[in-house]
């Protein structure tokens, strides 16, 4: 379903701030720079996750965990900036699909060796 602006009604987004040019030129604009930073941040956190899991020395593990936490926060900050400016859109999922996934994974809890 589409709303008045021609956007998908299942789309979760803020309106764009109007700071971007109507026609994209070859140069990078603010959105491009922030998007590049977010992509890089995601790549770094993925790599740090592996390093944290495989660090055999406790002090190295602790240092990597701190770096990972700080990097994840940077990713969150960049995402929020993009979302607030209308540069990052999300798709809302159908409630029936959410309910089905919840039921599927709720049933797995009976297989856990412990109870809450």
N, C-alpha and C positions, 0 to 999 in steps of 0.2 A: 504494500500500500504506500502511496506517495502523499506527502503533505503539499502545502501551497508552494514551497520553494523547490519542489521537485526532488526532495530528499526522501530516502527510504524512511518510513515511520518507525522501523525497528532500529534505526541508527541512533546511537547515543553520542551527541556532539554538541559543543558550544558553537555559536556563530563565529565565523572568522572575523578577526579584528579589522580587516580592511587594509592592513599594512603591506600586503603582498601585491605585486604588480598584476594587472589583469592578464598580460601576456608574459609568459616566462621566457626570459632571455638566457643566454649561455652562462651568465655569472651566477654565483650562489647568493641567495638572499638569506634573511634571518631564519626562515623556516628550514631551509636546506642545511644551514650550519647546525641548528639545534637537532634536526633529524639525524645528521651525520654523527653528532655527539651521542645521541641515544643509541644508535646502531653500534657504535664503538663500545659504549658502556655495556650493552647486552653481551657483546662478544667477550669482553674482559671478564664479566661475572661468570660466564659459562666456563672460561678457562680457569678462573680462580676456584670455582667449585671443584674441579678436578684436582687442582693443586692442594686444596684443603683436605680432601678425602685421602690423598696419597702422601701427605707430609708425615714422615716417620719420626721426625724430631719435634718434641712438644713445643719448644719455643718458636720454631718455624711455623708450626700449625697455628699457634696463637696469633702470631703476626699476620699470617695469611687470612685468618678469620677476621681480624680487625680491618684489613684492607678490603676484604670481601664485603663486610658490613658497610663500610664507607662508600664503596663503589655501588652497592645496591641502593643506598640512599641517593647517590648522585643520579642513578637511573630513574628513580622515583621522582626526583625533582625535575628532571628533563621531561619525563612523561607528563607531569602535572602542568608544566609550562606549555607544552604543546597542546594538551587537552584544553586548558584555559583559553588559549588563543584560537581554538577551533581548528588546529592543524592535525589533530589525532582523533579519529572517529572509531567508535566501537559498534558492534552489532549486538543488539539485545536478542537473547535466545528465547525461543518459544517456551512458555511456562510448562507445557506438557513434556518437553524434552528435558527440562531441568528436573521435573518430578521423577521421570523415568531414571535418570542418572542417579538421583538421590536414592531411590529405592534400590537400584542395582548395588550401589556401594554400601548402603545400609545393611543389606543382606550379608555382605562380606564380614561384618563385625562378629557374626556368630562363629567365624573360623579363627578368631584371635585366641591365643592361648591364655589370655588374661581378661578380666572383666573390669569395668569402670565403676 
